[in-house]
Amino acid sequence: FKINMRNVLNTFTSFLTNSNTAARTYTLPDKDGIVSMLSDLPLITSLTSLTSINGGQIAGMRNVILNGDMRIDQRNTGAALAVNNTGRFGVDRWLSTAVGTGASATVQRVGDAPDGFGYSLSYTNGTGRALASTDEYYIYQPVEFDNVRHFAYGSSAPKTVTLSFYVKSSVAGVYSGFVRSSVGAGYRSYVYEYTVNVANTWELKKIVVPGDSVAISAASNATGIGVLFDMGSGSTTVGVLGWQSGNVYRTSGSVNISATTGAVFKVTGVQLELSTTATTFEQRSYGLELALCQRYYQTGSLSMRFYATGGGQLHDANYAPIVTMRATPTVVVETGAVGNLSAFFVQGITSAGAFRGSVAAAGVGDTYKLEAAVTRASEL
């Protein structure tokens, strides 16, 4: 049979057709708007290959990577940062380094990004050089165990996860990196490869990572999983594709941009999710993403002022964190504007990130410490 409805053009449009000649019963909405359909319509029990809904993400917080779109940059606000023989955060949650004799590189949040993104993290190599065995050039993010516990590594059914990201590099070729799990005092590394097909062109990459048979062994708020993009590291970091014991970054023969003076590697839209296929990048609000990053690093300021009746007199104030931090942070308070001040103390730092500030007067009079920048750091 066929049911037709008259539309605004006063023509009939078929909207429900049953090609089966057997009898079927369809109950249309009653006066209360309730629809009952008694038929052999299929019952959907699972959607195993669904990658998006209306072109967007399927559900909130699928992505365990924080600041995957490189928006949040509390430390540098887009300024270039040298990472010569040290690890530093070019943007929030992403640690970059260039370690080795004569190694040099800069990282920076830049506005060059694929459609739908506003920023990427740019890693620019300094002077090209041959690698020593222990050299390390990479971009890396650690993820708390509590945020990846559902991967069920070491269980009878460890879960497959998928890493996806956009990459643009001045050097084409086969690159490598890892998804690494913490196992007690050591590591298990899943080494992957991907190909930059065309230089200086944004390309989407998807890496399917099978679940590991070895359980993650870490405290709830310690590193459970790490994701690394290798820029060219020494022979002590070379391994094979797939899961293996040890701290392994790359495959032999993968691209080493540290050999090329001024080589540029950019990445954004990084997503790691429990899924057998990559889904559309999870777009979270700026406020939510900032708060998630502030669990590990946050900035603020403090001001204290009182009238002292004698030298050495103290004035205290308590300062709560913006959000609860991962663990007891390192607190740094800059000088700010001061008057009649003999000393300043930070005391009683809690695991949540609260602390007590104390100013000591140099003598009688107006005593203050104003607009002093405060940072709290509790990185993994």
FENNORSUL-V666012 format. One line per field, one symbol per residue. psi: psi as a letter, one per 40 degrees, with the letter a starting at -180 (. if undefined). burial: I if it has 24 or more other ideal C-beta (glycine too) atoms within 12 Angstrom, else O. Layout:
psi->???
burial->???
//
This chain:
psi->ihhiihaeefihhhehhheheihihhhihaeeehhhhgafiihhdigdeheihfeaidiifdhehifdefdhgddefeiihhfhfihihdihehhiighiheiiiiiihiehiiheidiihhhhibhiiihideihhihihihiddeededfieaegiihihhiihihiehiahiiaihhihgbeaihhhhiiihhdhifhhihihhhhiiiehihgiideihdiihhhhegiideehaiiaiiiighdiiheihgeeehheihhiiifhhhihieihiihhhiiddddddddeddhiiaiihhhihheiiehihiiihiidihidihihhhhidahihfhdihihifhideeiihihihidahahhihifhhhihhfi.
burial->OOOOOOOOOOOOOOOOOOOOOOOOOOOOOOOOOOOOOOOOOOOOOOOOOOIOOOOOOIOOOIIIIIIIIIIIIIIIOOOOIIIIOOIIIIIIIIIIIIIIOOIIIIIIIIOIIIOOIOIIIIIIIIOOIOIOOOIIIIIIIIIIIOIIIIIOIIOOOIIIIIIIIIIIIIIOIOIIIIIIIIIOOOIIIIIIIIOIOOOOOIIIIIIIIOIIOIOIOIOOIIIIIIIIIIIIIIOOIIIOIOIIOOIIIIIOOIIIIIIIOOIIIIIIIIIIIIIOIIIIIIIIOOOOIIIIIIIIIIIIOIOIIIOIOOOOOIIOIOIOIIIOIIIOIOIOIOOOOIOIIOOIOIOOIOOIIIIOIIIIIOOOOOIIIOOIOIIIIIII
//
